Amino acid sequence: MAGSLAIGLGPDNVHVLYHLPGAGFLRPRSELFIAGTVGNGDLSVFERLCFRNRELAVVVRTPRDLEGLVDIQSPGQAVAFARLFTSPATVKCLEEPWWAEVVPRWAVGPRLLLGRSASDLCIAWEPSGAFGVLSAGDWARSGLLQASVRRSGGDFAVTRPLMSGTAKRHRTHVVYVVEETVSRRGEFKRRDVRCVRLPYVTLSIPVEPM
């Protein structure tokens, strides 16, 4: 893919692996996609989240890379934008530390996985806590609430539970309930509201395919 080479994704075997739905917040004639190497046994190491329109193409590593390139007009679009950076479909494409939304297993679906499937991502939801996905019992015991969103002035405030990890430290018992402020242009700020410790479950962002 010529566009991927122009933004420094590397050798000639880099291709578009998957086009991501924009969930309504993309401007016309723009797209989000996962690019990576083909023919390697572990694509997750080489995958990158990318944005492209008629004028430029960029590798997306943080929300800052999409500032001014999106048009977020509704609460649902604000949640979709925030989840772009915490989904199992994209999390390991991004800059460390990684963040993943903590959710009950019954809530996992296309919105969380950005249109991809667990089998496509080589993900199994066992044990409880992998990619922040809890069993029904662990979720009920946690007392956590799923993502909510409200208007805050001209912006949106998304409140949800997240876990954090890196390639070297990818297991934790700590959940951060955060509030994320999302502007119409994609300006993004995150602040911790409180921490919750779950000693009975190990939350993880697996480094190796599952």
GIJO-V316303 format. One record per helix or strand of 3 or more residues. SS is the DSSP state (A for helix, B for strand). FROM is the first residue (numbers start at 1). TO is the last residue. Records with the same first field share a line. If there is no record, write none. Layout:
SS: FROM-TO, FROM-TO
This chain:
A: 2-6, 43-45, 63-66, 75-83, 91-93, 105-107, 110-113, 136-142
B: 14-20, 31-37, 48-52, 57-60, 98-101, 148-152, 155-165, 174-182, 188-197
